Amino acid sequence: MAQDARGWLDKNYPPNGTCVRKNEFVGQKITRGYSVPAVNNFGKKREEIKGLYINNQDLVGELDLSGFRELETLEASDNKITRIDLADCPKLFRIQMTNNILTDIDLSSLTKLLVLYLNNNNLRSMDLSSNKALTTLSLNDNLINANVSIFSDLEKIQHLYFGTSLNTSLRADVKKQNKFTGSLESLKCCVELRTLDIKRNDQLVGGLEDLPSTDLERFECTGTIYYWILKEANPSCTVGSAGVRKWQKLDYNKRQESILKASNKKGFEPDSTEILNNDQAEIAAVNAEKTQLQAQKQAEEQEARDCGCITNEEIRRFIASKRLEKLRRGFKNKKKDTTNEAQLSSMEELDTGEWREQRTEETQPEQTVQPTPKMKETSIYQRVSDGGIGVTVGILTTLTGVFLWFKSGSKTRNGKKRK
């Protein structure tokens, strides 16, 4: 049942009272390394609340956050909010308001904002001039008609999304699509960029050679001329961040040739089946890698528990020591390389001397071995050597002389001539 956003907020978070909601967020949520602990604002005043989680409450209309002066995190996704007032929340550094119907948003007072998710709204414009600290910005599936230069001041941005998702763009009943113009040259100052999604922005032209690609891990460009440029330059190469780096290394003539061939493609639009196949293959590869890593982690944790490890610290150290032993065994069979050496040095920091000694005692129990004459002889020489090199040489010389004298006397007594 739809509820008025302003009235619902005043009822559960009274301006002159305390919060009446209990356990509004339970557990932990991790998004790109950002963890959110369990939140319970019950009994707190508005000015004491630092995290507000009102997802999926079927809220409609305007949301006024007056009085939340200490608010740092806001999550209000999956509602029908049309407008929000954030003027009284200068400490906000994370906002997630996906799947609403926002038409505009004023972020001028949020100079500390780091993470902003506004995908799948009805935004038509964005002013980010006061938000230069942003590291993650998601504007997918909106109605923004602007030049890509609005992102030119985001020097710390790492994850930037302003494309159109395939699950909406391929549906005839959904007309929501961003229309950015300009060139990717406007992003050349975004030197920390790791993820860039520009899908279906078919009016973007040029600037691929200026795109910072050193740290780029993911480049989504289906439905743009850049897709065909990378395809023409290297048909066997997967379109993405790797394709961008390879294209940028080509000489000028080859790059111009690929641009000319791509410009003849009608509408810059690959076949929808090809788009889905490429995306599904990439998603399948990522999921397979995640599954493999998860299975490996579970197996290592189970092995640690079987060996008597109880606490998380003991399990972590056990796993580190096992991986370290595996790397060391690998060094015996092949030459060392810089990658393995770096892994070994980083893991040796976890594998302390105390833990190595303990693991050695557990994995190598005492065994009773019958000493052989060779072992006895070795132990004698070892004890002799403890007295010093000079004493050892003197004793060996004396023993040799006595042996030769005894042998000579034995032959004379038997009436044999010495040879």
ZIZIKA-V76933 format. One record per residue. N is the residue number from 1. RES is the residue in one letter. PHI is phi in degrees with one decimal (* if undefined). PSI is psi in degrees with one decimal (999 if undefined). BURIAL is I if it has 24 or more other ideal C-beta (glycine too) atoms within 12 Angstrom, else O. Layout:
BEGIN
N;RES;PHI;PSI;BURIAL, N;RES;PHI;PSI;BURIAL
END
This chain:
BEGIN
1;M;*;127.4;O, 2;A;-65.0;140.1;O, 3;Q;-129.6;140.9;O, 4;D;-64.8;124.6;O, 5;A;-60.7;-44.4;I, 6;R;-65.5;-45.2;I, 7;G;-65.8;-40.7;O, 8;W;-63.5;-41.4;I, 9;L;-66.5;-42.1;I, 10;D;-65.8;-30.0;O, 11;K;-74.3;-42.7;O, 12;N;-90.0;-24.2;I, 13;Y;-131.1;72.5;I, 14;P;-56.8;135.4;O, 15;P;-59.1;-33.3;O, 16;N;-112.6;17.5;O, 17;G;-134.5;-151.2;O, 18;T;-123.5;160.7;O, 19;C;-63.6;138.5;I, 20;V;-108.2;-2.9;O, 21;R;-83.4;143.6;I, 22;K;-117.1;138.1;O, 23;N;49.6;57.3;O, 24;E;-72.1;-20.1;I, 25;F;-141.0;120.1;I, 26;V;-114.6;135.0;O, 27;G;89.0;-161.4;O, 28;Q;-121.7;144.0;O, 29;K;-127.2;127.6;O, 30;I;-117.3;122.1;O, 31;T;-131.2;108.1;O, 32;R;53.4;46.9;O, 33;G;82.5;-0.6;O, 34;Y;-98.0;118.0;O, 35;S;-106.4;141.7;O, 36;V;-119.2;116.6;I, 37;P;-73.7;169.6;O, 38;A;-59.5;139.7;O, 39;V;-122.5;132.9;I, 40;N;-140.4;102.1;O, 41;N;-91.4;8.0;I, 42;F;-57.2;129.0;O, 43;G;84.9;0.9;O, 44;K;-96.5;148.8;I, 45;K;-81.0;164.6;O, 46;R;-56.9;-42.3;I, 47;E;-73.4;-4.6;O, 48;E;-102.0;-10.2;O, 49;I;-83.9;130.0;I, 50;K;-107.8;-21.8;I, 51;G;-132.0;126.0;I, 52;L;-120.5;119.1;I, 53;Y;-124.0;102.4;I, 54;I;-128.9;41.8;I, 55;N;-68.6;146.4;I, 56;N;53.6;48.5;O, 57;Q;-108.1;6.3;I, 58;D;57.6;41.9;O, 59;L;-84.1;139.6;I, 60;V;-126.7;141.7;O, 61;G;96.7;-149.6;I, 62;E;-91.7;140.7;I, 63;L;-112.9;115.3;I, 64;D;-106.6;115.6;I, 65;L;-101.6;34.3;I, 66;S;-63.2;135.3;O, 67;G;97.9;-17.5;I, 68;F;-87.1;65.2;I, 69;R;-74.7;-20.8;O, 70;E;-101.5;8.4;O, 71;L;-65.7;130.7;I, 72;E;-115.8;-30.8;I, 73;T;-130.6;133.0;I, 74;L;-131.2;126.0;I, 75;E;-128.1;116.4;I, 76;A;-140.6;45.0;I, 77;S;-78.7;164.6;I, 78;D;58.4;47.6;O, 79;N;-128.4;-162.4;I, 80;K;-131.0;45.9;I, 81;I;-76.5;130.1;I, 82;T;-98.9;-24.1;I, 83;R;-155.1;152.2;I, 84;I;-141.8;139.8;I, 85;D;-106.8;112.1;I, 86;L;-113.3;13.5;I, 87;A;-62.4;-25.4;O, 88;D;-98.0;15.4;O, 89;C;-126.5;64.5;I, 90;P;-70.1;-15.6;O, 91;K;-92.9;1.9;I, 92;L;-60.6;130.4;I, 93;F;-124.7;-5.7;I, 94;R;-145.0;126.2;I, 95;I;-130.7;131.0;I, 96;Q;-131.8;107.6;I, 97;M;-133.6;54.2;I, 98;T;-77.8;157.0;I, 99;N;58.1;53.4;I, 100;N;-126.4;-165.2;I, 101;I;-129.2;42.1;I, 102;L;-63.0;133.8;I, 103;T;-101.7;-24.3;O, 104;D;-159.2;162.2;I, 105;I;-152.0;134.0;I, 106;D;-100.0;113.8;I, 107;L;-112.4;15.4;I, 108;S;-64.7;-25.2;O, 109;S;-92.6;-1.4;O, 110;L;-102.7;72.4;I, 111;T;-76.0;-15.2;O, 112;K;-99.1;7.4;I, 113;L;-65.4;128.9;I, 114;L;-111.4;-40.7;I, 115;V;-127.1;129.1;I, 116;L;-141.0;116.0;I, 117;Y;-114.7;112.8;I, 118;L;-130.3;23.5;I, 119;N;-67.4;149.9;I, 120;N;61.9;58.5;I, 121;N;-129.0;-164.0;I, 122;N;-117.3;32.3;I, 123;L;-65.6;138.4;I, 124;R;-113.6;-13.3;O, 125;S;-157.2;162.3;I, 126;M;-144.2;137.1;I, 127;D;-118.3;108.9;O, 128;L;-112.5;18.9;I, 129;S;-65.0;-23.0;O, 130;S;-101.4;5.5;O, 131;N;-120.8;51.3;I, 132;K;-74.0;-9.1;O, 133;A;-88.3;-0.9;I, 134;L;-57.6;135.1;I, 135;T;-112.2;-25.8;I, 136;T;-135.1;127.1;I, 137;L;-139.6;121.8;I, 138;S;-122.4;114.8;I, 139;L;-123.9;20.4;I, 140;N;-56.9;147.5;I, 141;D;60.0;56.1;I, 142;N;-126.7;-163.5;I, 143;L;-122.6;32.6;I, 144;I;-74.9;129.1;I, 145;N;-120.7;95.5;O, 146;A;-153.2;170.9;I, 147;N;-86.2;144.4;I, 148;V;-65.5;-9.1;I, 149;S;-67.5;-11.1;I, 150;I;-64.9;-14.9;I, 151;F;-98.8;2.6;I, 152;S;-67.3;-20.8;I, 153;D;-94.3;1.0;O, 154;L;-88.0;74.1;I, 155;E;-70.7;-20.2;O, 156;K;-100.9;4.9;I, 157;I;-66.5;136.0;I, 158;Q;-115.9;-34.1;I, 159;H;-129.5;114.1;I, 160;L;-127.4;122.2;I, 161;Y;-127.5;119.7;I, 162;F;-144.3;32.2;I, 163;G;-96.6;-159.8;I, 164;T;-126.6;124.2;I, 165;S;-66.4;146.5;I, 166;L;-66.3;-33.6;I, 167;N;-67.1;-17.5;O, 168;T;-104.6;-36.1;O, 169;S;-69.1;-25.1;I, 170;L;-89.6;-0.7;O, 171;R;-97.3;131.2;O, 172;A;-69.2;-25.0;O, 173;D;-87.2;-3.3;O, 174;V;-111.6;119.6;O, 175;K;-106.8;7.3;O, 176;K;-75.8;120.7;I, 177;Q;-161.7;131.5;I, 178;N;-72.5;150.9;I, 179;K;-133.6;81.8;I, 180;F;-88.2;144.6;I, 181;T;-120.2;173.2;O, 182;G;104.7;-155.5;I, 183;S;-130.8;153.0;I, 184;L;-69.0;-7.1;I, 185;E;-60.3;-24.9;O, 186;S;-66.4;-14.5;I, 187;L;-99.8;8.3;I, 188;K;-67.1;-18.7;I, 189;C;-83.2;-10.2;O, 190;C;-83.8;69.3;I, 191;V;-72.5;-14.8;O, 192;E;-98.7;11.1;O, 193;L;-62.2;128.6;I, 194;R;-118.7;-30.2;I, 195;T;-132.6;131.0;I, 196;L;-137.8;122.3;I, 197;D;-120.6;112.5;I, 198;I;-124.8;22.8;I, 199;K;-50.7;133.7;I, 200;R;66.9;15.2;I, 201;N;-88.3;78.2;I, 202;D;-78.4;1.1;I, 203;Q;-98.7;-0.7;O, 204;L;-79.0;133.4;I, 205;V;-142.1;132.4;I, 206;G;80.8;170.9;I, 207;G;88.5;4.4;I, 208;L;-63.8;-33.0;I, 209;E;-70.4;-19.2;I, 210;D;-95.2;-3.9;O, 211;L;-69.2;124.9;I, 212;P;-63.7;114.8;I, 213;S;-117.4;1.1;I, 214;T;-59.5;-48.2;O, 215;D;-102.7;4.8;O, 216;L;-67.2;123.5;I, 217;E;-107.4;-26.7;O, 218;R;-145.6;126.4;I, 219;F;-132.4;107.7;I, 220;E;-99.8;114.9;I, 221;C;-138.1;18.4;I, 222;T;-61.4;141.5;I, 223;G;82.3;16.2;I, 224;T;-130.2;167.4;I, 225;I;-65.8;-25.4;I, 226;Y;-65.8;-30.6;I, 227;Y;-59.2;-47.5;I, 228;W;-74.9;-31.4;I, 229;I;-60.1;-47.1;I, 230;L;-68.5;-34.9;I, 231;K;-66.7;-43.5;I, 232;E;-68.6;-34.8;I, 233;A;-69.8;-36.4;I, 234;N;-152.9;89.9;I, 235;P;-58.4;-29.8;O, 236;S;-85.2;-7.5;O, 237;C;-87.0;140.3;O, 238;T;-69.2;129.7;I, 239;V;-70.2;123.7;I, 240;G;164.8;-157.6;I, 241;S;-63.1;-39.1;I, 242;A;-63.9;-38.9;O, 243;G;-63.4;-37.8;I, 244;V;-63.5;-45.9;I, 245;R;-63.6;-39.8;I, 246;K;-67.1;-39.7;I, 247;W;-65.1;-40.0;I, 248;Q;-66.9;-21.4;I, 249;K;-85.1;-10.7;O, 250;L;-69.5;157.1;I, 251;D;-73.0;167.2;O, 252;Y;-58.5;-43.8;O, 253;N;-63.9;-41.6;O, 254;K;-67.9;-36.7;O, 255;R;-66.5;-41.9;I, 256;Q;-65.1;-35.8;O, 257;E;-64.1;-43.2;O, 258;S;-66.1;-35.9;I, 259;I;-66.0;-41.5;I, 260;L;-64.1;-43.2;O, 261;K;-66.6;-38.3;O, 262;A;-68.3;-33.1;I, 263;S;-67.4;-17.4;O, 264;N;-85.8;-6.5;O, 265;K;-72.3;131.5;O, 266;K;-72.0;116.3;O, 267;G;72.8;3.6;O, 268;F;56.8;21.9;I, 269;E;-112.3;108.6;O, 270;P;-68.4;162.4;I, 271;D;-60.5;139.3;O, 272;S;-61.1;-33.9;O, 273;T;-64.3;-40.4;O, 274;E;-64.6;-40.0;O, 275;I;-59.5;-49.5;I, 276;L;-64.1;-40.8;O, 277;N;-63.4;-43.7;O, 278;N;-63.1;-46.0;I, 279;D;-65.9;-42.6;I, 280;Q;-65.4;-38.1;O, 281;A;-65.0;-41.7;O, 282;E;-67.0;-42.5;I, 283;I;-64.0;-41.3;O, 284;A;-63.6;-40.2;O, 285;A;-65.2;-42.0;O, 286;V;-65.1;-43.6;O, 287;N;-65.1;-38.4;O, 288;A;-64.2;-40.6;O, 289;E;-65.6;-42.0;O, 290;K;-62.6;-42.7;O, 291;T;-62.9;-42.4;O, 292;Q;-63.5;-44.7;O, 293;L;-65.3;-38.3;O, 294;Q;-66.2;-41.9;O, 295;A;-64.4;-41.2;O, 296;Q;-63.4;-41.6;O, 297;K;-64.0;-44.0;O, 298;Q;-63.1;-39.7;O, 299;A;-65.5;-41.0;O, 300;E;-67.0;-40.0;I, 301;E;-65.8;-39.5;O, 302;Q;-65.4;-40.7;O, 303;E;-62.3;-39.6;O, 304;A;-63.8;-41.3;I, 305;R;-66.7;-37.5;O, 306;D;-64.4;-26.1;O, 307;C;-90.8;7.3;O, 308;G;99.6;4.8;O, 309;C;-76.2;134.7;I, 310;I;-116.1;-56.7;O, 311;T;-76.1;162.7;O, 312;N;-62.5;-35.6;O, 313;E;-65.3;-41.7;O, 314;E;-65.1;-41.0;O, 315;I;-64.4;-42.2;I, 316;R;-62.6;-44.0;O, 317;R;-68.2;-37.2;I, 318;F;-62.3;-46.9;I, 319;I;-62.7;-40.7;I, 320;A;-62.8;-41.2;I, 321;S;-67.9;-38.9;I, 322;K;-64.4;-43.3;I, 323;R;-65.6;-35.4;I, 324;L;-65.8;-41.7;I, 325;E;-63.3;-38.7;I, 326;K;-64.4;-41.9;O, 327;L;-64.1;-40.7;I, 328;R;-64.7;-38.9;O, 329;R;-64.7;-36.0;O, 330;G;-66.8;-30.6;O, 331;F;-67.6;-26.6;O, 332;K;-74.0;-24.1;O, 333;N;-98.5;-16.7;O, 334;K;-148.9;166.0;O, 335;K;-67.3;150.5;O, 336;K;-72.7;145.7;O, 337;D;-125.3;164.3;O, 338;T;-62.3;-33.9;O, 339;T;-64.5;-48.4;O, 340;N;-66.2;-36.3;O, 341;E;-63.3;-39.3;O, 342;A;-65.2;-41.2;O, 343;Q;-64.0;-41.7;O, 344;L;-63.8;-44.0;I, 345;S;-65.9;-36.7;O, 346;S;-70.3;-34.9;O, 347;M;-79.1;-26.9;I, 348;E;-65.3;-24.6;O, 349;E;-64.8;-32.9;O, 350;L;-82.0;-31.9;I, 351;D;-86.8;85.2;I, 352;T;-71.9;163.0;O, 353;G;-61.3;-39.2;O, 354;E;-61.0;-43.5;O, 355;W;-68.3;-38.8;I, 356;R;-62.2;-41.9;I, 357;E;-63.9;-41.1;O, 358;Q;-65.6;-42.8;O, 359;R;-65.6;-36.8;I, 360;T;-63.4;-41.9;O, 361;E;-65.9;-35.5;O, 362;E;-75.9;-41.1;O, 363;T;-86.6;-17.7;O, 364;Q;-126.6;81.4;O, 365;P;-69.0;160.6;O, 366;E;-66.1;140.5;O, 367;Q;-126.6;136.6;O, 368;T;-85.1;118.9;O, 369;V;-121.8;129.5;O, 370;Q;-73.7;124.0;O, 371;P;-68.4;136.8;O, 372;T;-95.6;164.0;O, 373;P;-55.1;-37.4;O, 374;K;-64.6;-39.2;O, 375;M;-66.0;-39.1;O, 376;K;-63.7;-43.4;O, 377;E;-60.8;-41.6;O, 378;T;-63.2;-40.3;O, 379;S;-67.7;-33.5;O, 380;I;-65.4;-47.7;O, 381;Y;-63.6;-32.9;O, 382;Q;-64.8;-42.3;O, 383;R;-67.7;-37.0;O, 384;V;-64.7;-40.7;O, 385;S;-66.3;-20.6;O, 386;D;-63.3;-24.6;O, 387;G;-79.6;-9.6;O, 388;G;119.7;156.5;O, 389;I;-66.8;-40.3;O, 390;G;-62.8;-44.0;O, 391;V;-64.2;-40.1;O, 392;T;-61.7;-47.1;O, 393;V;-62.2;-41.8;O, 394;G;-62.3;-43.7;O, 395;I;-65.1;-44.3;O, 396;L;-61.9;-40.3;O, 397;T;-63.6;-44.5;O, 398;T;-61.3;-45.4;O, 399;L;-63.0;-37.4;O, 400;T;-65.6;-43.4;O, 401;G;-62.0;-44.3;O, 402;V;-61.7;-40.5;O, 403;F;-64.9;-43.2;O, 404;L;-67.0;-39.7;O, 405;W;-63.1;-43.3;O, 406;F;-63.5;-40.8;O, 407;K;-65.9;-39.8;O, 408;S;-65.5;-44.7;O, 409;G;-65.9;-34.4;O, 410;S;-66.2;-38.7;O, 411;K;-70.8;-35.5;O, 412;T;-66.3;-41.0;O, 413;R;-67.1;-29.5;O, 414;N;-83.3;0.3;O, 415;G;77.4;20.7;O, 416;K;-101.6;142.7;O, 417;K;-80.8;145.0;O, 418;R;-79.1;137.5;O, 419;K;-81.8;999;O
END
